[in-house]
Amino acid sequence: MQKSILLGLAVLFALISCNKKDVLNDNTRPPTQKVLGNAILDKITTYDDMLVFSSFDHFIEALEVISDMEDCDRLSFENYFKFTSFGSIVDNFYDNIDFEIFQSEQEVADFITRYSYMFDSELIKGEEGMELSILPAMFSEPERWIMNNNKMYIVGNDVYRYFPEDTMVVVALNKTENINDLANAKDWKPFEKNENFICYKPVVIYDSAQDGYCDKPSKLIHKQEFTQYGTTDSKNRSRLIVEANIKQHFSFYSSSNYWYSRLQYTMVNEYKSRWLGFLWWYYKNVEKKVVGTLFVQTVGCRYIITNGGYYELFFKYPTWNFNHSFKKESNHFDETINYLNDGGAKPWISITIVKPNLSISNGITMNFEKVYY
C-alpha cells in the first residue's frame, strides 16, 4: 500500500521523457511513466540487494517488462528499488573503455582475461577469417537486468545464481548461511554434490530426431546468425542473431519444475579496430536508426496437461516492426510460453523461418527469407 501511494504521488512529478545520462547523474529523479503504477513491477520486493519475485509466473512477466524497457525507464526502475543490475554494471564498464588504445593482440587478450567477468568474447568467421567480437557480458540474456552484481535473484522461496559454463545453482531462501556461501563462491563445482544446493544448466537442448511424443525435424535449428558489412564503410557491420530454446527453473522444495520456451533476437552494430593485422570488433555508444520488420516462425512440441497429450505447435509471431534509435545498437525481444514439466515431458522448439527487412542508418540493409523446415 505504501509503495502504491508513493507511486501515485510520483506521477505528479514524473517527466514525459528523459535520457540515460540524466538518470545516472540524478538518482533522486521520480520514476518514469512506464515504471509508475505497473502492477507487475509493483509486486517486486528486494532482499539483501536481490530482486524478489513472488512466483515463477511473476518472474517471467517482470522479466519481459524490464528487459523491454529503454535505458531511461530501466535505470529509473533500478533507482526506485535502490538496486543496480548486473547488466547496468557491465554496460557502464564497457561504455567507458576506449578500444582504440590497444596496440597489440596480447594487450587485448590480457585485458579481456583480467576482466573476463565483464565480457562476452568470441571468435566469429568474418570477411578476413576468424575475427574477435567483444561485447558486454550476457549481452543477449534478458536476465542480466534482474540479477544483482553476483548474478543472483529470488523467485518464491528459492535463491538463484548464474555461474560461467551456463550453470545455475539454487538454494532455499531460509538458509541464510548457504545463501552467503553461494554469494561468495568463485565457482559452482563445490555445490555440485552438496545436498543443500541444486546445480543445473538452465538451457535444455533436445536434439534427437524422435522423443516418443512428437516428431521432430531431422535437424533442430536453435540459433541462426546473419552478418552484413557496410558497403560504403567497411569498418562497420550489423549482426542479427535469432535464438529459440527451452529453458527450465528448478525449485528447491517444489516437485514441479518449470519449463518455458524462448524466442529471442539480438541486433548488434559493431565497429572494426585493427593493430598490425590483428582484428577485433566492438560496439560504440553511438546512435543508429533501424527501420523495417522482422518475421520469425518456430515449430515446437509441448505437453498440454488439460488435454492430456503432446502436441506439435507452430508459433507464428506477429511481425516485429522497427522504427527505433538504438543508442546501444541492440534490441531484444522475448516470447515465452510457460508450462510445467509433467512426468518427464521433453518439450522442444526449432526455428523454421527468419525473414528480416531492415534498413540501418550505417548504410546496411538486411532483406531476405531463410526457411529451415
TAHU-V621815 format. One line per field, one symbol per residue. psi: psi as a letter, one per 30 degrees, with the letter a starting at -180 (. if undefined). Layout:
psi->???
This chain:
psi->eeeeeeeeefeffkkelaleeeeefjgfklklffekgjeeeffklljhgkkkkfleeeeeeeeeeefflleeeeeeeeeeghkjleeeeeeeeefgkjfffkgleeeeeeeeeehfffljklkkkafhakkkkjllkhegjffffflafghllkjcgkkkkkllghkkkklkfgieeeeeeeefkflfeffegkfflkklkfkkkjglekgfekkllfkkjfkkkkkklkefjfgllkkkkkkklkllkkkeekfjkkkkkkkklkkkjlkkkkjhfkklklklikkkkkkalkkkklklklkjeffhlkkkkkjjkkkkkkiljjfghlkkkkkkjklkkjhgkillkkkekkjkikkkfggkkjjlkkkg.
